């Protein structure tokens, strides 16, 4: 079956699941009555498939596909794991296994790449935001639980794993083989650009990265920086709390974000004046590979009017997730609360929409720098400044904007 047709079919399946869910929650069908009415429709559809379909269907696959479609329609990061899969998930969760360095979500029924960790096997192989993974180790990812896909990608250092990719820029599936490795977290990139512009790029928001950014800002100010560009493109890994800490480096006051869910009482995160380290004019860059903590920071800086955001709408992933065990020993991994922007937008639902939209072209690949244990190789998605049109736009916005209260924060 052609890859484009596959995508169309699973999209329709996901839409069907979404319609069932929407019907249960909409208007006149409230509470248990609406839910049971939709379940009755679902049961009848299954019966019709069993009795009328051109051939005897595998109802286990049909119901599993509907279940995964239901989860995807409300949460692209949700997973249903059966008993064996959940045991494997628990076993691997805290283990230090080798990986290929991918951040994943579900789209159109397939496992989709949000971003590749800089310097990882996936980044070195050119895997990019938006690529669909059709199969892992020969196992189709259609209706595969997201958490199980992450399990399959892990293994012993040096072991190999094959993936089949569906890419918008290629009409046919492409097969790649990756070698698993213990992925090092890259250092924060910082350098002076012409005209007194300081450039900072935290490739991830792993624990401690906000402190690295703070040190980078101090260094750039000593070099005479008059404004800053905070590059959050392809920054999709790390911790949500680190995004809050990052935003606080630039904010004197105001709401950074809040976390809230159906059974999770609202928790506000406020800027701490003691953590602010600079008042220099600031521009933030984002793209569709920006996710999680980086989105929290971008939304906070934008909506507190501390920075312009230049680039593309972000992916949409900022939530607190927990495994919820089932009676049969399986589990669903589900978002129980979502991070919201200061203006009340659920980031997982809307992403962050830049104040200055700018669509990126395909990445311009740099010659890879020499890799050392202390400084992992810069990702292949980096561009030289003279070839980076989005960075040029960010600098243009920064130099034309009226400076806020500039300078170092007094201590």
C-alpha positions in Angstrom: 0.0 0.0 0.0 1.5 3.4 -0.9 2.7 5.4 2.1 0.5 8.4 1.4 -2.6 6.1 1.4 -1.5 4.5 4.7 -1.4 8.0 6.3 -4.8 8.8 4.9 -6.4 5.6 6.3 -4.9 6.0 9.8 -5.9 9.6 9.8 -9.6 8.6 9.1 -9.3 6.0 11.9 -8.0 8.6 14.4 -10.8 11.0 13.3 -13.4 8.3 14.0 -12.1 7.8 17.5 -12.1 11.5 18.0 -15.7 11.8 16.9 -16.7 9.1 19.4 -14.9 11.0 22.2 -16.3 14.4 21.1 -19.8 12.9 21.0 -19.5 11.7 24.6 -18.5 15.1 25.8 -20.6 17.4 23.6 -23.7 19.4 24.4 -26.7 17.4 25.3 -24.8 14.2 26.1 -23.2 14.9 29.4 -21.9 12.6 32.1 -22.2 8.9 32.1 -25.3 9.0 29.8 -23.4 10.5 26.9 -20.4 8.2 27.4 -22.6 5.1 27.4 -24.5 6.2 24.3 -21.2 6.6 22.4 -20.0 3.2 23.6 -23.2 1.7 22.3 -22.4 3.3 18.9 -18.8 1.9 19.0 -20.1 -1.6 19.9 -22.5 -1.6 17.0 -19.8 -0.5 14.6 -17.6 -3.4 15.7 -20.5 -5.8 15.2 -21.2 -4.4 11.7 -17.5 -4.8 10.9 -17.5 -8.4 12.1 -20.7 -9.4 10.2 -20.4 -7.2 7.0 -16.8 -6.6 6.2 -15.4 -8.3 3.1 -13.4 -10.8 5.1 -13.2 -12.0 8.7 -11.5 -9.1 10.6 -9.0 -9.5 13.4 -11.1 -7.8 16.1 -8.2 -7.6 18.5 -6.3 -5.4 16.1 -9.4 -3.4 15.3 -10.2 -2.6 18.9 -6.5 -2.0 19.7 -6.3 0.5 16.8 -9.5 2.2 18.0 -8.1 2.4 21.6 -4.8 4.0 20.4 -6.7 6.3 18.1 -8.8 7.4 21.0 -5.7 8.2 23.1 -4.0 10.0 20.2 -7.1 12.2 19.6 -6.8 13.7 23.1 -3.1 13.3 23.8 -0.4 12.6 21.2 2.0 11.5 24.0 -0.4 9.0 25.6 0.2 5.3 25.5 -1.7 2.1 26.3 0.6 -0.7 27.4 -0.5 -4.3 28.0 0.7 -6.3 31.0 4.0 -7.5 29.4 4.7 -4.1 27.8 4.1 -2.3 31.1 6.5 -4.6 33.0 9.2 -3.9 30.4 8.5 -0.2 30.6 8.9 -0.3 34.4 12.1 -2.3 34.1 13.6 0.2 31.6 12.3 3.4 33.0 15.2 4.1 35.3 17.9 2.0 33.6 20.9 3.7 31.9 20.5 2.0 28.6 21.9 3.3 25.3 19.4 5.1 22.9 19.3 6.8 19.5 18.3 10.2 20.9 14.8 10.8 19.6 11.9 12.7 21.1 8.7 11.1 19.9 4.9 11.7 19.7 2.0 10.2 17.8 0.6 11.7 14.6 -1.8 10.1 12.0 -1.5 6.8 14.0 2.3 6.6 13.5 5.2 7.4 15.8 6.4 10.8 14.8 9.8 12.5 15.4 9.5 15.7 17.5 13.2 16.3 17.5 16.6 14.5 17.6 19.0 15.2 20.4 22.0 17.1 19.2 25.0 14.8 18.7 22.8 11.6 18.9 22.9 8.7 16.4 19.5 10.0 15.1 20.7 13.5 14.6 23.9 12.3 12.8 21.8 10.2 10.5 19.7 13.3 9.5 16.4 12.3 11.2 14.3 15.4 11.5 11.2 17.0 13.0 8.0 15.7 11.3 9.5 12.4 10.0 7.1 9.5 10.5 8.5 6.2 11.7 6.7 3.5 9.7 8.5 0.6 11.4 11.0 -0.2 14.2 12.9 -3.5 13.9 10.5 -4.5 11.2 7.5 -3.9 13.5 4.9 -1.5 12.2 4.4 1.5 14.4 0.8 2.0 13.2 -1.2 1.7 16.5 2.0 1.0 18.4 1.9 2.5 21.9 4.3 5.5 22.0 6.0 4.2 25.2 6.6 0.8 23.6 8.3 2.5 20.6 10.6 4.2 23.1 11.3 0.8 24.7 12.2 -0.7 21.3 14.7 2.1 20.6 16.7 1.3 23.7 19.4 -1.4 24.0 23.0 -2.1 24.6 25.7 0.4 23.5 26.9 -0.4 20.0 23.9 -2.5 19.1 22.1 -1.6 15.8 18.4 -0.9 15.1 16.6 -0.5 11.8 13.9 2.1 11.1 11.7 2.8 8.1 10.8 6.4 7.7 8.0 8.2 5.8 9.1 11.7 4.8 7.2 14.5 3.1 10.2 15.3 1.0 10.5 11.7 -0.3 7.7 9.7 -2.1 8.9 6.3 -0.9 9.8 4.9 2.6 13.4 5.1 3.5 15.3 2.6 5.6 18.0 3.7 8.0 20.2 1.8 10.5 21.2 3.4 13.7 23.8 2.4 16.2 22.6 2.9 19.8 24.9 4.9 22.0 24.9 6.6 25.5 24.0 10.1 24.3 25.9 13.0 25.9 24.1 16.2 26.7 25.6 19.0 24.7 27.0 22.1 26.4 25.2 25.4 26.0 26.4 27.3 22.9 27.3 30.9 23.4 29.1 33.4 21.2 29.2 37.1 20.2 27.8 38.1 16.9 28.5 41.4 15.1 27.0 44.6 16.4 27.1 43.6 20.0 24.6 40.7 19.7 25.0 37.8 22.2 23.8 34.4 20.9 22.8 31.6 23.3 21.6 28.2 22.4 20.7 25.6 25.0 20.3 22.4 22.9 18.4 20.7 25.7 16.9 21.8 29.0 18.3 19.0 31.0 18.9 19.6 34.7 21.4 22.4 35.3 21.1 24.0 31.8 19.5 27.2 33.2 22.7 27.7 35.3 24.8 27.2 32.1 22.7 29.9 30.3 23.2 32.2 33.3 26.9 31.8 33.1 26.8 32.3 29.3 24.9 35.6 29.7 27.4 36.9 32.3 30.2 36.1 29.8 28.5 37.8 26.9 27.8 40.9 29.0 31.5 41.1 29.9 32.2 41.1 26.2 29.9 44.0 25.7 26.7 42.4 24.5 23.9 45.0 23.9 21.2 42.5 23.2 20.6 38.7 23.3 19.1 36.1 21.0 18.0 32.9 22.9 17.8 30.2 20.3 15.3 27.4 21.4 15.0 25.7 18.0 15.0 21.9 18.2 15.2 22.2 22.0 12.7 19.4 22.9 14.3 17.4 25.7 14.9 18.0 29.4 12.6 19.0 32.2 9.7 21.3 32.4 11.0 22.9 35.6 14.2 23.8 33.8 12.1 25.9 31.3 10.6 27.8 34.3 14.1 28.4 35.6 15.3 29.6 32.2 12.4 32.1 31.9 13.1 33.4 35.4 16.6 34.5 34.4 15.0 37.3 32.3 11.9 38.2 34.3 11.7 40.5 37.3 8.1 39.6 38.1 4.9 38.0 36.7 3.4 34.6 36.2 5.8 32.2 34.3 3.3 29.3 33.9 0.7 27.3 35.9 0.0 23.6 36.0 -3.6 22.4 36.2 -5.6 19.3 35.5 -9.1 17.8 36.0 -7.9 16.3 39.4 -4.8 18.4 39.8 -5.2 21.7 41.7 -3.8 24.7 39.9 -0.2 25.4 40.8 1.3 28.8 39.9 5.0 29.4 39.1 5.9 33.0 39.6 9.1 34.8 38.5 11.5 35.3 41.4 13.3 38.7 41.3 16.3 37.2 43.0 16.9 34.9 39.9 16.8 37.6 37.3 20.3 38.3 36.0 19.8 40.6 33.0 17.6 43.3 31.5 19.2 43.3 28.1 16.8 43.4 25.1 15.9 39.8 24.1 14.5 37.9 21.1 13.7 34.2 21.3 13.7 31.9 18.2 11.5 28.8 17.9 10.5 26.2 15.4 8.3 23.1 15.1 11.0 21.1 17.0 10.7 23.3 20.1 8.9 21.4 22.9 8.3 21.0 26.6 10.4 23.3 28.9 11.6 25.4 26.0 7.9 26.1 25.1 7.2 27.1 28.7 10.1 29.6 28.6 9.1 31.0 25.2 5.5 31.5 26.2 6.4 33.2 29.5 8.8 35.6 27.9 6.4 36.4 25.1 3.3 37.0 27.2 5.1 38.9 29.9 6.2 41.2 27.0 9.9 40.5 27.9 10.8 39.3 24.4 9.6 38.9 20.9 9.4 35.3 19.6 10.6 34.8 16.0 10.1 31.6 14.0 7.6 28.8 13.7 4.8 27.6 16.0 6.2 25.1 18.5 5.3 21.4 18.6 3.0 21.5 21.7 4.2 19.3 24.5 4.2 20.6 28.1 2.4 18.4 30.5 2.8 16.2 33.6 2.3 12.5 32.7 1.8 9.5 34.9 1.2 5.8 34.3 -2.3 4.8 35.5 -2.5 1.1 36.2 -5.4 -1.0 34.9 -7.1 -4.0 36.5 -5.4 -6.4 34.1 -1.9 -5.3 35.0 -1.5 -3.0 32.0 -1.5 0.8 32.1 -2.2 4.0 30.2 0.4 6.7 30.3 -1.6 9.9 30.3 -1.2 13.7 30.8 -2.9 14.4 34.2 -2.1 18.2 34.1 -1.0 20.7 31.5 1.3 23.6 31.7 -0.4 26.9 30.6 1.0 30.1 29.4 0.5 33.3 31.5 -2.6 34.1 29.5 -4.1 30.7 30.2 -3.4 28.8 26.9 -2.6 25.1 27.4 0.7 24.8 25.7 0.2 21.1 24.7 -3.0 22.2 22.8 -1.8 25.3 21.1 1.9 25.3 21.1 3.5 28.8 21.2 2.7 31.0 18.2 5.5 33.5 17.5 4.9 37.2 17.5 7.0 37.4 14.3 6.2 34.3 12.2 9.1 33.1 10.0 9.2 29.7 8.2 12.5 28.0 8.1 13.9 26.4 4.9 15.6 23.0 5.0 18.6 23.0 7.3 22.0 24.1 6.0 24.4 21.4 7.2 27.7 22.5 8.7 30.8 20.4 8.6 30.8 18.5 11.9 33.1 19.9 14.5 35.6 17.6 16.2 33.9 15.7 19.0 35.4 15.4 22.4 34.1 13.8 25.7 33.8 17.3 27.1 32.1 18.8 24.1 29.8 16.6 22.1 29.5 17.3 18.4 27.2 20.2 17.4 24.1 18.8 15.7 24.0 18.6 11.9 20.9 20.9 11.9 23.1 23.9 12.9 23.6 26.6 10.3 26.4 29.0 9.8 25.2 32.5 10.9 25.5 33.9 7.4 23.2 31.1 6.0 20.7 31.2 8.9 17.8 33.3 7.7 15.8 32.9 10.8 18.7 34.1 12.9 19.1 37.1 10.6 15.4 37.9 11.1 15.8 37.6 14.9 18.7 40.0 14.9 16.7 42.4 12.7 13.9 42.4 15.2 16.2 42.8 18.1 18.1 45.8 16.6 14.8 47.6 15.6 13.0 47.0 18.9 13.0 49.7 21.5 15.3 48.6 24.3 13.8 47.6 27.6 15.7 48.6 30.7 19.1 47.4 29.6 22.0 46.3 31.5 23.1 43.9 34.2 20.9 43.4 37.2 22.4 44.9 40.3 23.2 42.5 43.1 
